[in-house]
Amino acid sequence: MAYTQADADQLRAAMAKGVASAEVNGEKVTFRSLADMRATLAIIEAELAGLAGGAARVSYPRTTRGL
């Protein structure tokens, strides 16, 4: 599922208002608790941070003996 910064902002706004439902990724979601909302926000932020990081760095070991 691809989340956007707008999804994170909408979820934060819903948390600030104290409502139990928000629109996330184009779907209306009703959360059971504030803890569920925080967990979802953490997932969204982690995905956004991963996207901002760019490509993963790959390194290949170079040996002179064996292998």
Z-matrix of the N, CA and C atoms (Angstrom, degrees):
N
C 1 1.443
C 2 1.524 1 108.10
N 3 1.291 2 116.84 1 128.20
C 4 1.458 3 120.54 2 -179.43
C 5 1.528 4 109.53 3 -95.49
N 6 1.308 5 115.06 4 116.83
C 7 1.461 6 120.85 5 178.19
C 8 1.518 7 109.38 6 -97.35
N 9 1.316 8 115.82 7 156.35
C 10 1.457 9 121.29 8 177.93
C 11 1.526 10 109.09 9 -120.52
N 12 1.314 11 115.06 10 168.62
C 13 1.462 12 119.98 11 176.80
C 14 1.522 13 110.04 12 -62.98
N 15 1.327 14 117.05 13 -31.43
C 16 1.466 15 120.88 14 178.14
C 17 1.528 16 110.87 15 -63.15
N 18 1.339 17 117.20 16 -37.10
C 19 1.464 18 120.36 17 177.11
C 20 1.525 19 110.73 18 -61.89
N 21 1.321 20 116.27 19 -44.45
C 22 1.463 21 120.50 20 178.84
C 23 1.528 22 110.54 21 -63.36
N 24 1.319 23 116.72 22 -42.16
C 25 1.464 24 120.55 23 -179.98
C 26 1.526 25 111.47 24 -64.34
N 27 1.338 26 117.18 25 -41.76
C 28 1.464 27 120.82 26 179.37
C 29 1.524 28 111.17 27 -64.65
N 30 1.316 29 116.25 28 -39.79
C 31 1.462 30 119.72 29 179.37
C 32 1.526 31 110.88 30 -67.50
N 33 1.329 32 117.16 31 -40.44
C 34 1.473 33 120.26 32 176.58
C 35 1.525 34 110.99 33 -62.45
N 36 1.329 35 116.67 34 -40.84
C 37 1.466 36 120.64 35 179.50
C 38 1.526 37 110.54 36 -64.01
N 39 1.321 38 117.25 37 -41.26
C 40 1.462 39 120.70 38 178.56
C 41 1.525 40 110.58 39 -64.75
N 42 1.326 41 116.70 40 -39.83
C 43 1.464 42 120.28 41 178.18
C 44 1.525 43 110.42 42 -64.29
N 45 1.321 44 117.14 43 -40.14
C 46 1.464 45 120.99 44 -179.49
C 47 1.527 46 111.51 45 -66.45
N 48 1.335 47 116.75 46 -34.16
C 49 1.463 48 120.91 47 179.09
C 50 1.521 49 112.34 48 -77.67
N 51 1.330 50 116.11 49 -18.98
C 52 1.456 51 119.77 50 -179.09
C 53 1.515 52 113.92 51 83.82
N 54 1.322 53 117.53 52 18.46
C 55 1.462 54 120.29 53 178.27
C 56 1.524 55 109.62 54 -90.58
N 57 1.330 56 115.56 55 156.47
C 58 1.463 57 120.29 56 -175.99
C 59 1.518 58 113.08 57 -97.75
N 60 1.332 59 117.89 58 2.61
C 61 1.461 60 119.25 59 179.79
C 62 1.522 61 109.85 60 -132.04
N 63 1.327 62 113.93 61 150.87
C 64 1.462 63 120.26 62 -179.87
C 65 1.516 64 108.43 63 -154.83
N 66 1.316 65 115.88 64 162.52
C 67 1.458 66 120.37 65 175.84
C 68 1.521 67 107.93 66 -96.69
N 69 1.327 68 115.01 67 116.87
C 70 1.456 69 121.61 68 -178.58
C 71 1.518 70 108.15 69 -125.53
N 72 1.315 71 116.64 70 124.63
C 73 1.461 72 123.05 71 178.82
C 74 1.526 73 111.40 72 57.53
N 75 1.311 74 116.07 73 36.64
C 76 1.457 75 121.37 74 176.60
C 77 1.521 76 114.91 75 81.99
N 78 1.323 77 118.49 76 1.89
C 79 1.458 78 122.14 77 -179.75
C 80 1.524 79 109.94 78 -120.72
N 81 1.330 80 116.03 79 141.73
C 82 1.463 81 119.55 80 176.35
C 83 1.522 82 108.43 81 -80.26
N 84 1.318 83 115.82 82 124.19
C 85 1.461 84 122.37 83 -176.32
C 86 1.521 85 108.63 84 -120.62
N 87 1.328 86 116.67 85 133.24
C 88 1.459 87 122.04 86 174.96
C 89 1.522 88 107.88 87 -107.34
N 90 1.305 89 116.02 88 122.76
C 91 1.461 90 121.99 89 -177.49
C 92 1.522 91 110.06 90 -94.82
N 93 1.336 92 116.03 91 149.77
C 94 1.465 93 120.81 92 179.49
C 95 1.515 94 112.07 93 -79.77
N 96 1.333 95 115.91 94 -31.03
C 97 1.465 96 118.47 95 -176.19
C 98 1.525 97 109.91 96 -153.37
N 99 1.313 98 114.82 97 169.96
C 100 1.458 99 120.99 98 176.12
C 101 1.527 100 110.15 99 -65.46
N 102 1.326 101 116.50 100 -32.69
C 103 1.471 102 120.51 101 178.38
C 104 1.529 103 110.74 102 -62.75
N 105 1.333 104 117.18 103 -39.20
C 106 1.467 105 120.49 104 176.85
C 107 1.527 106 110.92 105 -64.36
N 108 1.322 107 116.19 106 -39.67
C 109 1.467 108 119.98 107 178.78
C 110 1.527 109 110.35 108 -64.69
N 111 1.327 110 116.13 109 -42.63
C 112 1.469 111 119.87 110 179.01
C 113 1.526 112 111.21 111 -64.55
N 114 1.320 113 117.12 112 -39.67
C 115 1.463 114 120.64 113 179.06
C 116 1.525 115 110.65 114 -64.25
N 117 1.317 116 116.77 115 -41.92
C 118 1.461 117 120.56 116 178.36
C 119 1.521 118 110.61 117 -65.56
N 120 1.314 119 117.06 118 -41.11
C 121 1.464 120 120.54 119 177.78
C 122 1.526 121 110.59 120 -62.64
N 123 1.322 122 117.24 121 -39.27
C 124 1.466 123 120.65 122 178.24
C 125 1.524 124 110.91 123 -63.48
N 126 1.324 125 117.23 124 -39.24
C 127 1.467 126 121.10 125 177.80
C 128 1.522 127 110.29 126 -64.36
N 129 1.331 128 116.35 127 -45.00
C 130 1.468 129 120.56 128 -179.86
C 131 1.526 130 110.29 129 -62.45
N 132 1.334 131 116.63 130 -46.35
C 133 1.466 132 119.87 131 -178.78
C 134 1.524 133 111.76 132 -64.72
N 135 1.330 134 117.29 133 -36.60
C 136 1.466 135 120.18 134 178.27
C 137 1.523 136 110.65 135 -65.64
N 138 1.323 137 116.23 136 -40.55
C 139 1.463 138 119.24 137 178.48
C 140 1.524 139 110.89 138 -66.77
N 141 1.328 140 116.78 139 -41.20
C 142 1.464 141 119.67 140 178.96
C 143 1.522 142 110.96 141 -65.49
N 144 1.318 143 117.75 142 -37.49
C 145 1.462 144 121.15 143 178.37
C 146 1.523 145 110.59 144 -66.38
N 147 1.323 146 116.53 145 -37.01
C 148 1.459 147 120.41 146 177.82
C 149 1.510 148 112.10 147 -66.29
N 150 1.321 149 116.32 148 -36.87
C 151 1.462 150 120.23 149 178.72
C 152 1.517 151 111.28 150 -70.09
N 153 1.326 152 116.56 151 -34.00
C 154 1.460 153 120.56 152 -178.22
C 155 1.523 154 111.58 153 -75.12
N 156 1.332 155 116.91 154 -20.74
C 157 1.455 156 121.13 155 -177.00
C 158 1.516 157 114.08 156 -70.14
N 159 1.302 158 117.67 157 -19.40
C 160 1.458 159 120.46 158 -178.71
C 161 1.516 160 111.38 159 82.23
N 162 1.307 161 115.62 160 -162.57
C 163 1.456 162 121.08 161 -177.11
C 164 1.527 163 110.95 162 -72.87
N 165 1.312 164 114.97 163 148.33
C 166 1.459 165 119.91 164 177.78
C 167 1.523 166 109.50 165 -73.24
N 168 1.299 167 115.42 166 145.26
C 169 1.456 168 120.28 167 179.92
C 170 1.524 169 109.02 168 -83.67
N 171 1.303 170 116.25 169 132.05
C 172 1.456 171 121.92 170 -179.66
C 173 1.512 172 108.34 171 -116.32
N 174 1.326 173 116.01 172 133.48
C 175 1.463 174 119.31 173 176.00
C 176 1.521 175 108.42 174 -129.87
N 177 1.308 176 115.96 175 146.51
C 178 1.453 177 122.39 176 -179.24
C 179 1.522 178 108.61 177 -118.20
N 180 1.331 179 117.11 178 128.79
C 181 1.461 180 118.72 179 179.47
C 182 1.527 181 110.62 180 -70.98
N 183 1.305 182 115.67 181 144.02
C 184 1.455 183 121.10 182 178.20
C 185 1.523 184 107.17 183 -120.63
N 186 1.315 185 116.57 184 123.00
C 187 1.458 186 120.93 185 -179.54
C 188 1.519 187 109.82 186 -117.99
N 189 1.318 188 115.49 187 155.74
C 190 1.460 189 119.52 188 178.31
C 191 1.518 190 111.61 189 -107.78
N 192 1.329 191 117.44 190 -14.36
C 193 1.465 192 120.43 191 178.94
C 194 1.522 193 109.76 192 -130.62
N 195 1.273 194 116.36 193 130.20
C 196 1.449 195 121.07 194 176.95
C 197 1.520 196 112.60 195 71.88
N 198 1.274 197 113.74 196 -174.83
C 199 1.461 198 121.74 197 -177.76
C 200 1.491 199 109.61 198 40.16
